[in-house]
Amino acid sequence: MPAQSLWTLLSWGPDGWLDDIAYGALVTVALALATLPIGLTIGFFIAYAKQSEEPSLRLAANIYTTVFRGLPELVTLFLFFFGVPILLQHLIRYFRPDATIDVNGFVAGMIVLSLIFSSYASEVFLSAFRAIPKGQYEGGYAIGLSNWLTMRKVILPQLLRIAFPGLENCWLSLLKDTSLVSVVGLAETLRNAGVAARVTKHSFLFYSVAALVFLGLAIVSSFATSAILRSLGRREAQR
């Protein structure tokens, strides 16, 4: 490939594709960041239910993680993206027969990735729960703290510190899994790189650029999570 052609393809503007790939990278980060709090919240409550004394809660939580850890991510995405509109169409046709239902690719990806992420995060939280001695709970109750205050003041800080390395791995997996949403038309990194590859016939170049984008996001994430982990360690030392 001539040097001039390469620099033209990787330039900004109408003749280049770098702006499209940069936009796709922003969509990738936005999708991952939108998924993260939802997945963490669901994962925490699933882990909490798994150690509940209520058998029905434990059963429901175990079924949840078995389903979303057992199904391939792409199958889950297809089931939601194509299946939910059909289901909703059947439900609303009794009220508005001419109505049509479309699922936004970003929203579909966020929901599906949240379900998948939470199923793995719940196992990390569950291991962290089991690593905290029962005496920590009893100590909180002994000084007059309620269940909620014991969880927030005593258990949760330790839980986050123990679970953080495992959650970091879940986050890196989430970043990579965002590329799956390209199959339903979301203009994220892999989708835009694929369009550029098909139009220009330079597949190796643009898929290499996409790989570098994901690698760069992983490196930045590693630095960020290391800083957060050090901050959690300092806070724990000050307690």
C-alpha positions as CSV (number, residue, x, y, z in Angstrom):
1,M,0.0,0.0,0.0
2,P,1.5,3.4,-0.9
3,A,2.3,5.6,2.1
4,Q,0.2,8.4,0.8
5,S,-2.8,6.1,0.4
6,L,-2.3,4.8,4.0
7,W,-2.2,8.3,5.5
8,T,-5.2,9.4,3.5
9,L,-7.3,6.4,4.7
10,L,-6.3,7.1,8.3
11,S,-7.0,10.9,8.1
12,W,-9.9,13.0,9.3
13,G,-12.4,14.3,6.9
14,P,-14.3,13.1,3.8
15,D,-11.4,11.1,2.4
16,G,-10.4,9.4,5.6
17,W,-11.9,7.0,8.1
18,L,-10.2,8.0,11.4
19,D,-13.1,10.2,12.5
20,D,-15.6,7.3,12.0
21,I,-13.4,5.0,14.0
22,A,-12.9,7.6,16.7
23,Y,-16.7,8.1,16.9
24,G,-17.1,4.3,17.1
25,A,-14.6,4.3,20.0
26,L,-16.7,6.9,21.8
27,V,-19.8,4.7,21.3
28,T,-17.9,1.7,22.7
29,V,-16.9,3.6,25.8
30,A,-20.4,5.1,26.3
31,L,-22.0,1.6,25.9
32,A,-19.6,0.1,28.4
33,L,-20.0,2.9,30.9
34,A,-23.8,2.8,30.6
35,T,-23.8,-0.9,31.2
36,L,-21.5,-0.9,34.2
37,P,-23.7,0.6,36.9
38,I,-26.7,-1.5,35.9
39,G,-24.7,-4.7,35.8
40,L,-23.0,-4.0,39.1
41,T,-26.3,-3.2,40.8
42,I,-28.0,-6.3,39.5
43,G,-25.0,-8.5,40.2
44,F,-24.8,-7.3,43.8
45,F,-28.4,-8.1,44.5
46,I,-28.1,-11.5,42.7
47,A,-25.1,-12.3,45.0
48,Y,-27.1,-11.1,48.0
49,A,-30.0,-13.4,47.0
50,K,-27.7,-16.4,46.5
51,Q,-26.8,-16.3,50.2
52,S,-30.3,-15.6,51.4
53,E,-32.0,-17.9,53.8
54,E,-35.1,-17.9,51.6
55,P,-34.9,-20.9,49.2
56,S,-37.0,-19.2,46.5
57,L,-34.6,-16.3,46.3
58,R,-31.6,-18.6,46.1
59,L,-33.3,-20.7,43.4
60,A,-34.2,-17.6,41.3
61,A,-30.7,-16.2,41.6
62,N,-29.1,-19.5,40.6
63,I,-31.4,-19.8,37.6
64,Y,-30.6,-16.3,36.5
65,T,-26.8,-16.9,36.5
66,T,-27.1,-20.3,34.9
67,V,-29.1,-18.9,32.0
68,F,-27.0,-15.8,31.3
69,R,-23.7,-17.5,31.9
70,G,-24.7,-20.5,29.8
71,L,-26.1,-18.8,26.7
72,P,-23.7,-17.5,24.2
73,E,-23.6,-13.7,24.3
74,L,-24.5,-13.4,20.6
75,V,-27.5,-15.6,21.0
76,T,-28.8,-13.6,24.0
77,L,-28.4,-10.4,21.9
78,F,-30.3,-11.8,19.0
79,L,-33.1,-13.2,21.2
80,F,-33.6,-9.8,22.8
81,F,-33.1,-7.6,19.7
82,F,-35.4,-9.7,17.4
83,G,-37.6,-11.5,20.0
84,V,-38.7,-8.6,22.2
85,P,-40.2,-6.5,19.4
86,I,-42.2,-9.5,18.3
87,L,-43.4,-10.1,21.9
88,L,-44.3,-6.5,22.4
89,Q,-46.0,-6.4,19.0
90,H,-48.3,-9.2,20.1
91,L,-49.1,-7.5,23.4
92,I,-50.0,-4.1,21.9
93,R,-51.9,-5.2,18.8
94,Y,-55.0,-5.6,21.0
95,F,-54.9,-1.8,21.6
96,R,-53.1,-0.4,18.5
97,P,-53.1,-3.0,15.6
98,D,-51.1,-0.7,13.3
99,A,-48.3,0.1,15.8
100,T,-44.8,-1.1,15.1
101,I,-42.1,-1.7,17.7
102,D,-38.4,-1.1,17.0
103,V,-35.6,-1.7,19.5
104,N,-32.7,0.7,19.5
105,G,-29.3,-1.0,19.0
106,F,-27.7,0.9,21.9
107,V,-30.5,0.2,24.3
108,A,-30.6,-3.5,23.3
109,G,-26.9,-3.8,23.7
110,M,-26.9,-2.0,27.1
111,I,-29.7,-4.3,28.4
112,V,-28.2,-7.6,27.1
113,L,-24.6,-6.7,28.2
114,S,-26.0,-5.7,31.7
115,L,-27.6,-9.1,32.1
116,I,-24.5,-10.9,31.0
117,F,-22.1,-8.7,33.0
118,S,-24.3,-9.0,36.1
119,S,-24.3,-12.8,36.0
120,Y,-20.5,-12.9,36.1
121,A,-20.2,-10.0,38.6
122,S,-22.6,-11.8,40.9
123,E,-20.1,-14.7,41.3
124,V,-17.4,-12.2,42.1
125,F,-19.6,-10.5,44.7
126,L,-20.6,-13.9,46.1
127,S,-17.0,-14.9,46.7
128,A,-16.3,-11.5,48.4
129,F,-19.3,-12.0,50.6
130,R,-18.1,-15.4,51.7
131,A,-14.6,-14.0,52.4
132,I,-15.9,-11.6,55.0
133,P,-16.1,-13.3,58.5
134,K,-19.5,-13.6,60.1
135,G,-18.1,-11.7,63.1
136,Q,-18.1,-8.5,61.0
137,Y,-21.9,-8.7,60.8
138,E,-22.2,-9.6,64.5
139,G,-19.9,-6.7,65.5
140,G,-22.1,-4.3,63.6
141,Y,-25.3,-5.5,65.2
142,A,-23.6,-5.5,68.7
143,I,-22.9,-1.8,68.5
144,G,-26.5,-1.1,67.6
145,L,-26.3,-0.8,63.8
146,S,-29.3,-1.9,61.7
147,N,-28.9,-4.4,58.9
148,W,-28.7,-1.6,56.3
149,L,-26.1,0.4,58.3
150,T,-24.1,-2.7,59.0
151,M,-24.0,-3.4,55.3
152,R,-23.1,0.2,54.3
153,K,-20.6,1.0,57.0
154,V,-19.0,-2.4,57.8
155,I,-19.5,-4.9,55.0
156,L,-19.7,-2.9,51.8
157,P,-16.2,-1.2,52.1
158,Q,-14.6,-4.6,52.6
159,L,-16.7,-6.2,49.9
160,L,-15.6,-3.7,47.3
161,R,-11.9,-4.1,48.3
162,I,-12.1,-7.9,48.0
163,A,-14.2,-7.9,44.8
164,F,-12.4,-5.2,42.9
165,P,-9.8,-7.4,41.2
166,G,-12.4,-9.8,39.9
167,L,-14.7,-6.9,38.8
168,E,-11.7,-5.4,36.9
169,N,-11.6,-8.6,34.8
170,C,-15.4,-8.4,34.3
171,W,-15.0,-4.8,33.1
172,L,-12.3,-5.7,30.5
173,S,-14.6,-8.5,29.3
174,L,-17.4,-6.0,29.0
175,L,-15.3,-3.7,26.9
176,K,-14.5,-6.5,24.5
177,D,-18.2,-7.7,24.5
178,T,-19.4,-4.3,23.2
179,S,-18.1,-5.4,19.8
180,L,-20.9,-8.0,19.6
181,V,-23.5,-5.2,19.3
182,S,-22.0,-4.3,15.9
183,V,-24.1,-7.2,14.5
184,V,-27.4,-5.3,15.2
185,G,-26.2,-2.1,13.5
186,L,-24.7,-0.1,16.3
187,A,-22.0,2.2,14.9
188,E,-19.3,1.2,17.5
189,T,-15.6,0.5,16.9
190,L,-15.8,-2.8,15.1
191,R,-18.8,-1.9,13.0
192,N,-17.2,1.3,11.7
193,A,-13.9,-0.5,11.1
194,G,-15.8,-3.2,9.2
195,V,-17.5,-0.6,7.0
196,A,-14.2,1.0,6.2
197,A,-12.6,-2.3,5.4
198,R,-15.4,-3.2,3.0
199,V,-15.4,0.1,1.2
200,T,-11.6,0.5,0.9
201,K,-10.7,-3.2,0.6
202,H,-8.1,-2.8,3.2
203,S,-9.4,-5.2,5.8
204,F,-6.1,-5.9,7.6
205,L,-5.5,-2.1,8.1
206,F,-8.8,-1.2,9.6
207,Y,-9.2,-4.3,11.7
208,S,-5.7,-3.7,13.1
209,V,-6.8,-0.2,14.0
210,A,-9.9,-1.6,15.7
211,A,-7.6,-4.0,17.6
212,L,-5.4,-1.1,18.7
213,V,-8.4,0.9,19.9
214,F,-9.6,-2.0,22.1
215,L,-6.0,-2.6,23.3
216,G,-5.7,1.1,24.2
217,L,-9.0,1.1,26.1
218,A,-7.8,-1.9,28.0
219,I,-4.5,-0.2,28.9
220,V,-6.2,3.0,30.0
221,S,-8.7,0.9,32.1
222,S,-5.8,-0.9,33.8
223,F,-4.2,2.3,34.9
224,A,-7.6,3.7,36.1
225,T,-8.5,0.5,38.0
226,S,-5.0,0.4,39.6
227,A,-5.5,4.0,40.8
228,I,-9.0,3.1,42.2
229,L,-7.6,0.1,43.9
230,R,-4.8,2.2,45.6
231,S,-7.4,4.7,46.7
232,L,-9.6,1.9,48.2
233,G,-6.5,0.6,50.0
234,R,-5.7,4.0,51.5
235,R,-9.2,4.5,52.7
236,E,-9.2,1.1,54.3
237,A,-5.9,1.8,56.0
238,Q,-7.4,5.1,57.5
239,R,-10.4,3.4,59.0
